[in-house]
Amino acid sequence: MNQSKQICTFYLDNLYLGLVAERVQETSRNHNITPVPLAPRVISGVMNLRGRISTAINLDELLSLEKQKENQRTANIVIRTENNELLNLLVDRVDDILEIEDQHFEYPPETLSSEVRGLIQGAYKLEKNLLLLIDHKSLFKRISQITKLKNQKEIIH
């Protein structure tokens, strides 16, 4: 019996990406980001989400993509971490929730850089696109490592 996953899909540059839908709290189009001075480049700032402060994450930086202007990212995906914190992933466009069978799963393509491959759980060959599934645990871990490293550097200096 084939298992399936619900995946929230979105576009970032020319990439078709997805996250396991159970981690996604909501999506939105408009966002006001307040910059945080001296924050790592992966953090675009903070956002007020109905009274809860959440961190806005620059996926361009995490995935080593060509940096876009912040206002060119017109949508965001709010995800919950294991600690129930909220993160806002800035993306170009949210697409859909897809139900995808595990039989279509493949390991990340070798053509991806090792840094990016570490964030990608795998790929699904779809009729019109190749969907790269982001590993949310690796994503949370990488963001945590980057912010801790930045804090350690500030303490040393």
C-alpha positions, 0 to 999 in steps of 0.5 A: 500500500502506497503512503502519501504526503500533503505538501504545500508547494511554492515558487522561489526564483525558478525552483518549485519547492514544497514543505510537508503541509502539517508544518505550515500554519498559514500563507499570506501575500502581504507582509510588513517586515521590520529589519533587525540591525546586525542580524545574520543575512538569512534573517530579513527581520521580524513580523507581527502575526496577530500579536505574535512576533515571528522571524522572517527568513530569507530563503535566497540566502539559505539556498545560495540563490541570487539575492532578490530585493526584499519587496520582490518576495510577495508571499510568505509561508508561516511554519511552526518549529518543533518548539512551536515558534513561528518562522515566515519563509519569504517566497515568490508565490504560494502554489497549492497543497498537493497529495503526493504518493511516496512511490514518486519520491527520489533522493535529491539530485546530485546537481545540487550543491552540497549546502543546498542538498543538505536542506532538500529531503528529496524530489518528486517528478511531477507531470510539469515540474520537479518538486524539491521537498525541503527537509523542515528539520534540516531547515530549522537546524541550519537557521539555529546554527546560523543565528547561534554562530552570529551571536557567538561572534558578537560575544567574542568581539 
